[in-house]
Amino acid sequence: MPKARDLVSVVIPTYNRAELLMHTLASVLGQTYPALEVLVVDDGSTDDTAERVRGLADPRIRYLRTERSGLPAAARNAGLAQAAGEYVAFVDSDDLWLPRKIEKQVQLLEKSGLKWCYCDHYIFDHDTGLDLRKRSHAVYLAEGPAAQSLILTNFIGSPTPLVSRAVLERAGGFDPDPGLRFVEDWDLWLRIAPEYPLGCVREPLARYRIHPANSTRAEDVVETALKSFAVAAKAARLFPALYGPLRKVSVAAHCRAQARKLLAAGEQARARRLVGLAAQEIGSFKGLVPTGLACLVPAKLLRVLAESRRARAQSIDG
């Protein structure tokens, strides 16, 4: 096995995704960076995940099976506890990496002395395999300290971070609180950011898959927004001087983002409820008035306005 100083540990939590996992593993094992260990953490799958993984017979893979928890944080922590590398990367079992992801990120960290970084990524369609758009958030690093931008939005795509194992361990890993499910990564980054500057490889080196199993239902949008409010409140408690003044701004920003999704889906009632809950959280409607008014517009008119904006954008691009 390579020396820990050179080794990168890749943690892949999975549950009943044997077929998709094979594609993820192919992209991880195909990295140009040679010193990898791959920790597949199986959260109690009932399909043929174990047989498929063991059938690869690659010495870099370590298969870890845990009792079913349903918590990505618990699975990631189980992998982190077994990791031996200098750095740790996380990727979900339905996402993909481009071949030079780890190579370029290690180069950045070694050259800069930074302890963690992320990269741009593509969002792609499962059915067609086509990239739908590129997510580039490097601009946030140019606008001030990473922590102050990160409290407003989690701009670190889930398949993109590479982090020093010592930093992850010092931060205590992912919080397995079920109340933070689906936002546990953002919670961890907010705990790391105050002490460690963040780097970015400004090119897309990962691909986030959109498919029916990870499509967000309207009720889940509201739940995710409420969990985002909880993360902002927790961050403000832990780092009051840094995050305290931005907590209400963060709540309003996440409410607006999630309410836009609901309005686009014609879920006016849920959007109105979300705005009301956000106003209760921050004690006012500051930053919420335009969104609140949009919730009163008939869904049909909103669709017409959205189509008009898209048409204007296409004519400008053309």
N, C-alpha and C positions, 0 to 999 in steps of 0.2 A: 504493500500500500504506500502511496506517496506520503511524504512528510506532512504533518498537520499544517506547517507554515505555507505549503503550496496547495493544500487540499480545499476544495469547495464542496460542501455538503448540500445536496438538493433534497428538500423535503416535499413530498407529494402526498397530501391527504386524499383518500378516495373512498367511495362507497357505491357499490353496484354500478360501476362504469367501466367494466372490463374492456370493452371495445375502444372507447374513447381514451382510456388510460394507455392503451398500446400506442396510439398516435402521440400522446404526450411523451411517453418514454422514448419513442423513436427520436423526437426532437431534442430531448435532453441528452440521450446517449450519442447523438450526432454532433454534439458541441465540439468546436475546434480546440477548446481548452481541455487538456488531457487529464488533469488531476481532479477527478470527480468521484464522489460516492453518492449514490442515489438511495434515499430512504423512502420507500413506499409504505405509508401508514394506512392500513386497511381498517376502517372504522366499522368492522363487523359485517362485511359484505356477505350476501347470500348467493351471489352469482359465481362465475368461475374465475374471479379475479386472482385468487391465489395460484391456481393452475397456470393461468396465462402468464403471470409474472415469473413464476419459477421456471416455466418453459423457455424463457429467454436465455437462461443460463449465462447471464453476464455477471462476472465477478464484482462489478461495481455496484450492483443492486443488492440492497438489504430489504427484505420483506418483513414488516412488523405488523402483526395483527392485534387489534385491541377490541375490547368489548364495545358494543354499539353505544355511542354517546350522542350522536347527532350534532356535535359541536365541533366546527372546524378548528376552534382554538385548542381544544383538547388534543385533537389529532396532530396539529402542528407542534404543540408542546411535546408530545410523545416523540416526534421525530427530532426535535431540537435536543431533547435529553440524550439521544443516542448519537448525535452529530459529533464528528471528530475534526471537522475542517476549521481552518482559520476564518472562513466566511460561510454564510448560510444563505441559500436562495430558496424561495418558496414558489411553487407553481401548482395550480389546481389541476385535477386530473382530466380536465376538458380543454385546457389551453395549450398553446404551443410556443416554442422558442425558435428564433432564427439561429443559424449555426454559430455565429460569432458573439452571441449575447454575453456569455460568461467571460470569454476572452477579453472583450472590450471593457466590460465593467471592472474586471480585475486590474487591467491596465490603468484605468482611471484611478482606482483606489490606491494602487501602489505608487503611481506617479505623484498623486496629490497629497497622500497621507490621510485622506478622509477615511471614515469608518463605515460609511454606507452610501449607497447611491441607487438610483432607479434609471429607467430609460423610457423613451417614447414607445408606443405600441399601436398595433392595428386592431380594429374590431372587425371580425369577419363572420360571415354567414355560414352556419353549419351545413345547410342544404346545398348551397352553390359552391362553397369554398372560397368565395370572392371576398376581398377586403372591402368593407363598407366605408370606412373612414380611418384616418390616422388620429390618434389622441396624442397631442403634444402639449405638455404642461411646463416645459422648461422656462416659460415666461415668469412663472411664479418665483423662481429663484432669483430673477433679476429685479423683483419688486420689493425686496427686503428680506429679513431673516426668514428661513424656511418655516419656522414654527408659526410665525404670524400669518403666513399665507395658508399653512396647513390646517389651522383651526377653522378656516372659512370653507375649505373643500378638501377632500382627500384626493389629491392629484397624483398619488402614487398608485399606478395601476397594479392590480393584484398579482399578475405574473411577472412583474418587473424588478422588485427590489433585490439587492445583494447587500448583506449586512454582516459586520463583524460578529462572530459568535460570542465574543466576550461582551460586546455591547448588548446583544439580545439577552444574555444571561443576567447582566447587571440590571437591565430594565425589568426583569422578572417574566419575560416571555409574554404570551398572549393571555389576556384575561378570559377564563372559561365561563364567566357569568353568562347564563342563557339570555339575559337581558341585553347583551351586547352582540348576540349572534348576527353575523353578516357585517358588523362594523368593528369587529375585534381587531382587525389589522390597523384601521385608522386610529383606534385607541392606543395601540402600541407605538405607532409612529409619532403620535403626539407626546408620548412619554420619552421618546428618544431625542426628538428634535431640539428641545431646549439645551441639551448638552453637546450635541454633535452636529456640525454643519453637514448639509446634505449635498451630494453630487448628482449630476445627471449626464448620461450619455445621450446626446441630442439627436438620436436617430431611432427609428422603430426597430426593436430587436425581439419583440414578443407579439403574440397574436391572441387576443381574447375572443373566445367563441360565443356566438349568440345562437342558442337552440331552445326548443320548447321547455326543457327541464330547468333552464335558468332564466326564463322569461318571468318578469315581475307582475304579479296580480295586483289589482287596484288596492286591495286590503293590505298587501305587503308593502306597498308604497307608503302608506300611512304609518305602518309599524316601523319601517326603516327610518322614516323621518323622526319618529319619537325616540328611537334608539340613538339617532344622531344628536338629538337634544341632550340625552343622557351622557353621551360621550363628551360633549362640550362642557356640561356641568362638572363632570369628573375631572376634566383637564383643568378647569378653573379652580377646583379645590386643591389639586396637586401643585399647580403653578399659578397662584393667584395674581402675582405681579405681571406675569406674561400673558396668561390667557383670560384672566378675570375681566379686563376691559373689553375683550372681544367676544365674550360668551353670547351676549344678546345679538350681536351682529352675525355670529355663526348660526344661531337658531333661525334668524330671519332668512339668511342665505340658503340654508337647507330647506326651509319651508318653501321658499320661492321655487327652488329647483324641483322638489317633489310635487308641488302643486301644479307646475307646468306639465308634468307627466300625466297627472290626473285629468287636467283640463283637455289635454290632447286626446285622452281616451274617452272624453265625454262624461267624466265622473265629477260633475259640478258639486254635488252634495258632499262627497268625500273631500274635495278640495276646500270647500267652505269650512268643513269641520277641522281640517288640518290648519287652516289659517287661524281659526279660533283657538285651537290648542297652542299654537305658537305664540299668539298674543297673550294667552294666560302665562306661558312660560317666561316671557320677557316683560310682562306687566304693561304692555302698550301695543299699539299697532304700528310702531315705528319700523319702517322698512317693509311693511306688509300691505300698505294701502292699495298700490296698483294691482297687486295679486288678488287682494280681497275684492276689488271692483271687477276684475276679470272673472271671478267666480259667479258674478251676477249676470254675466252676458250669456244669452242662450247658446247652447252647445253648437247649434247649426250655424249661427253667426260666427262663432270662433273658428269653425272649420273653414268657412268662406274666407275669413281674414287670413288664416294660415296658408290657404291655397294661393291667395293673392300675393302674400309675402314671398312664397316659394317661386311664383311666376316672375315676380320682379327680380329676384336674385338670379334666376336663370337667364333673364334677358340681359342683365348687367354682365354676367359671366360670358354670355355669348358675344 
